[in-house]
């Protein structure tokens, strides 16, 4: 009987001790899984859920260089790009001959920047110049589109000072094409590709879209100079009432005519 009582007391003591220890034990830390941010989908890693953006891969595509066969295929497009760059250079030189020392003509500045970028893209098609890889070319295409947007805004401001007439109409027809070509180039540059063949196709498309945009830029710059000349001629006629022709000098957009 005494043995049974002793056993019951020991069992009761153990239960009480276990209960006390359980109450004093710190609660286990609970892990909460947060919802993914918009545009991010969860990916199972084996431990916890980690976010990964839509359309991304674990490793970005490696930049590649064109081989000789690919360079040969782009030879004509590259040459066309070079010719367009030369045309823009010739037009900007007309402006530079009349630019005053204390003025900075934004039209000339933007056009020269774009001409320089177009020439570097031509060099890429020959395996020359600063652009070494396809990714360099795509980055240059992005900069080219951005500079075209800046030129568009500058020429739009310039057009407000040009009187109505056939030359202004021609200028606006060319100018209004720039946003469309800029969007097409930006879309082409940002279009993802996988594989050598697809990358070459993208290179070809970027060159073609840049050519299209450069062609419009050349027409815009040429028409701008014609419009500036017409405006100055109009101002000169008004100034003849107060000054003789040999003493008349008119400035327009930082250029002396």
Secondary structure by P-SEA (a helix, b strand, c coil): caaaaaaaaaaaaaaaaaaaaaaaccccbbbbbbcccccbbbbbcccbbbbbccccccccccbbbbcaaaaaaaaaaaaaaaaaaaaaaaaaaaaaaccccccccaaaaaaaaaaaaaaaaaaaaacccccccaaaaaaaaaaaaaaaaaaaaaaaaaaaaccccaaaaaaaaaaaaaaaaaaaaaaaaacccccaaaaaaaaaaaaaaaaaaaaaaaaaaaaaaaaaaaaaaaaaaaaccccccccbbbbcccccc
